[in-house]
Amino acid sequence: MTSTSAFPDDGRPDLPGEGDATDPANPTGAPGASWHPVGDPGGARAGQDDGTGSTGSTDEGGAGGVRRTSLGRGSVVMTLGTVASRASGLIRAMLLVACVGAVGTVANAFDIANKLPNMLFALISAGVLQAVLIPQILRAMNARNARERLDKLLTLSGLGLLLLTAVLVVAAPLIIWLSTLSGAWDADARHLAVVFAYWCIPQVFFYGLYMLLGQVLNAQGRFGAYGVAPVANNIVSLIGFGAFIAVWGTAPSRGISDLSTWSTAQTAVLAGTATLGIAAQALVLVFALRRTGFRWRFRLGLRGIGLRAAGTVVGWTIGAVALEQVGVLFLTNVLGAAGQTGTDLDEAFAGNAAYTNAMTIYLLPHSLVVVSIVTVLFPRMTAAVQAGDLPGVRRDMSLGMRSAGVFSVFSAAALIVLAVPLTASLLPSLDAEGVGAVAPIIQAMSIGIVALGATVLVRRMYFAFEDGRSIFGIQVIATVSMVVVLWGATRLLPPQWWAVAAGGAYALSTWISLLLRVRGMRRKLQGMDGRRVLQLYVRALVGALIAALLGWLTVRLLDGYDVTSWGHSVLVTAAAGVVMVVGYVLALKVLHVRELDDALAPVLRRLKR
């Protein structure tokens, strides 16, 4: 499994391997950027500047080659944009929890419906985008007829997404039925989920548009708009959810399970706001592309856009995504059964909504830093693959895994130690019982965050090599492992622990995916700088353990595991977080971890200006 099972609703579509962007890098991390057309007739290899600073011929409409940006500069730009989107997204999550709670029938029904666009987009569209259209967009940027190829690709993709969305809206009752097979869902609860789905499924079209336009921008070396666009979604959501609270007030601490108190107007405002937000963020990229000089024209036709040879890759990729979503569907049903069982007993068992809130918090460090690193590296690595530059791919793969490791190992320790006060800080409308439902799920998931960033990077490279068969084979093992572990948990544990078990099963499958993908990629690349990567992770683990001990002592000293007030939880999180960061940085300095200096260099340069 990958983070497609997460469904964090910050406006980014969850693709196979975690919904994010892609782009180039500089192994030195030096500031500045150079760029060149892939397959430059002047002979510049992927990963090299031709020495002239020239881009080659720039085709009309702003298409002119894949840019090559430094990892430091590019990742900082992406991180700043992502910080803005995640910060506003956290406020959005707070308001959503205030509207419907983190447990209860309404929260679970809305969660299932609102994550369906992510799931469906991954199942049908994202496989084609990741395996075919995105690589073709990168190639089209450097073709002689770049404008024509891009116009055809975007036209074909847009029409396909529109048709797909219409079909999915009609199929909403069937899709919801498959997601609520448990007998714990009664007819009224299932009907509410279907109505929510009618409002939410149109997001599939806007997710697809956002992803396509984002790839064109990223291929031009413009990362900011893609990272900032979700802020538009969050602003719309803040207005809509704020209006909901102003009219109908906040949900009780145990959520809303009595559907006789829920109205059609509440459904329209809640779900309509969610979909309007996704539309807004796609529209932001339309304007961003126009500012680059890109002018899209409606053009039909398949000739000359490079899709003929992609059929095999598409088949394997869609098969892998479909298999992945079977696991997601099983997980959704288990969580739904747990959450609805709690409402039957008048208790607040963690279900779909609690799991999604936990995943949103869990993905924060990954999305703020690791996704930015992967985003900036991927097109350059793809260009190196296309040019046959395996040493360049190995070099960037090592750089990406080590840079991600510095942050992800610490993130795992921080999430485990700070789960309770962090949850209480970020979801202030939850009482102690609600925090107790979400925090253990975060801790169970945290075991897998170290593997998450690395497996996203490695999986992307399978797409670059157009190796869909290996992706499918690895997905079989990962999905089976997740389903078997979670099924066993439902037989051995009471329902109130099923969501925690789901978090642990997700973490386990992430590690299995990483180990299998690394093994296969080592064969493709004839090595992966494994010793240096492993040394970094071992040193980072030592530093993280020291930081975890210091953080745990700080939380205990401040009674941070007792949820008494929002202010107290914020104070504990801030104090323990600072202690952990300082302890970790000092430990890495003592252990001579050079990657820390490389990662902090671009940030420190900006602070000195």
Secondary structure, DSSP 8 states (H G I E B T S, - for coil): --GGGT---SS----TT-S-------TT--SSEEE--TT-TT---TT---SS-------GGG----EEE-HHHHHHHHHHHHHHHHHHHHHHHHHHHHHH-SSSHHHHHHHHHHHHHHHHIIIIIIHHIIIIIHHHHHHHTTSTTHHHHHHHHHHHHHHHHHHHHHHHHHTHHHHHHHH--STTS-HHHHHHHHHHHHHHTTHHHHHHHHHHHHHHHHHTT--HHHHHTHHHHHHHHHHHHHHHHHHH----TT----GGG--HHHHHHHHHHHHHHHHHHHHHHHHHHHHTT---------TTSS-GGGHHHHHHHHHHHHHHHHHHHHHHHHHHHHHHHHHHTTS----HHHHHHHHHHHTHHIIIIIHHHHHHHHHHHHHHHHTT-HHHHHHHHHHHHHHHHHHHHHHHHHHHHHHHHHHHHH-TT--HHHHHHHHHHHHHHHTTHHHHHHHHHHHHHHHHTT-HHHHHHHHHHHHHHHHHHHHHHHHHS-GGGHHHHHHHHHHHHHHHHHHHHHHHHHHHHT---HHHHHHHHHHHHHHHHHHHHHHHHHHHHTTTTS---HHHHHHHHHHHHHHHHHHHHHHHHHTT-HHHHHHHHHHHHHHH-
